[in-house]
Amino acid sequence: MHSSLAVAIERLPLGLAAVKFWTRKKFKGTAQLKKKINPTRVPIERKESVRWLDNLRQSIERLGQPDRCIHIGDRESDI
């Protein structure tokens, strides 16, 4: 599950702004696969990290006023 938590400026949790459930189609050999393909040549739509963009879009759509939203992610969100 990949979720986006909405929090008010006062540090009050408001609830989930977006949720995406996903699973890897292939678990074994993913490290080997990364050695064979150049990840910079794969479109973002085919990468697992697209979930960050999906949640970003869903949150903005649900909350409105994208200029008032600040999205914070971990190191994997640096796409």
Disulfide bonds with the S-S distance in Angstrom:
none
